[in-house]
Amino acid sequence: MINIFKSDFKNFEGVRPINIYVLRVFFALMCFMMGFTAWSSILTHKGDWQPMTGVTFCVWAAYATISFFGIYNTLKMLPILLFMIFYKSLWLLVVAYPLWKTDKLVGSPSEELATIFIWVIVPALFFPWKYFYNNYIKLTIK
């Protein structure tokens, strides 16, 4: 059991198994929960879409579908997880924080998303930042 907290060079390219397992849970949540919501809305929608609403549901459906691959190929799909960390953190900073700061968040339409998005701290803490830098950023800079 203690080995899940040690770097695993054999199976996970030096990333700790606990990081992989937590991130796989988030990929599964993104795939199934967001996928169910997005695809249900797309498949049951009647009439014309409002352009931005249509874009939103299509992006979420594509994002949720691609997240499926992260359950099995976690390290290869880190950019999609980084996208999730970035957009949720940005939304919390740009939308939720100003509402919270002025005591307008509670009871607003943004409250439910803020409650869900605040959990972004978990994948951010378990994200293998050093691995990502060495395998995605550093290789790009050369």
N, C-alpha and C positions, 0 to 999 in steps of 0.2 A: 504493500500500500504506500509506503514511503517513497517508492520509485516514481509515483506520479508527480512528485514535486522536484524531481531531478531532470536535468537536460537529457534528452533521449536522441543520441546521434544515430542510432541504428534505424529507428522507425520514423522519427519526426525532425530530422536534420538539425538536431540540437535544441529544439523547442521542447519545453516541459509538457508531458502528457496532459497535465491538468489544464493547461492553456488550450490544447487541442480539444479536449472533451467539453469544456465550457463553450468554446466557439462553435463546436458542432451543435450544441443545444440551441444557440442563437440562430445558426443557419436553419435548423429544423423549425424553430418558431417563426422565422421570417418566411420560410417556404410554405408552411402549412397554415398558419394563422392569417398572414397577410394574403397569401395565395387564395385561401378560401374566400376572404372578403372581396378581394379584387376580381377574381374570376366569377364569383357569384353575381357581382354587380354588372360585369360585362355581359355575361350570358343571359341575364334576366332583364336587362335594360330595354325599355320600350321607347320608341320615338328618337328624336335627334338628341345628340349629346351637346351640352355646352362645351365649347372648345377646351377650356382649361380643366374642366371636370373630366372630360374624355382623356386628355393627356395624363392627368393624375392617375386614373385607374389603369390606363395602359402601362405607364411606367411602373406602378406597383405590381401589376400582373407579371410583367417581364422580369422585374427585380426578384419577385418571389419565386418565379420559375427557375431563374438562374441560380438562386440560393440553394436549390436542391443539390447542385453539384458540390457545394461547399460542405455538405454533410459528409461526403466521402473523400473529397480532395481539398481538405481544409486549407492547407498552405498555398495551394495554387489559386484559391478563390479569395485570398485576403483582400484584394482590391475592392471586391463587392462589399465586404464587411467594413472596410475603411470608408467607403461611400456612405454606408449606413451610419457609422459613427459621426462622420462629418456633417451629413444633412440633419441628423437629429440634434447634434450639439449646436449647429448653426441656428436651427429653428428655436431651440430653447433660449439661445442668446438674443436673437433678433425679435422673436414674437412673444415668448412666454416671460422672459425676464422683465421687460418693460411693464407688462401687465401686472406681474407679481410685485414689482417695485412700487407701483401706484395702487396696490390693493384691489386690482380689477381682475385678477386671474380666477379666483374662486367664484364659481357661478357663471363664468364666461364660456363661450363655445370652445375656447382653447384649453380649458381645464383638463378635459379627458385626454387629449393628446399629450399635454404636459406630464400627466400622471404616467402615461405609457413611455414617453420619450426619456424621462428622467433615469430610467433603467439603463440608458446607454453607457452609464458609468461602468457597468459590469464588463461588457465586451471590451471597453477601452482599457480597463485594468488588466484583462487577460490577453489582449492583443500582443503578439510577439513583435514589439516595435523594433528591436535590434535585428531580428531575422528579416523583417520587412525592409528595413534600411539596407541591409547587406545584399538582399536578393532582388530588390525592385528599384530602389533609389540609386544606390551606389553603382549598379550596373548600367543605369541610364545615363549617369553623369559622365562616364568614361568617354 
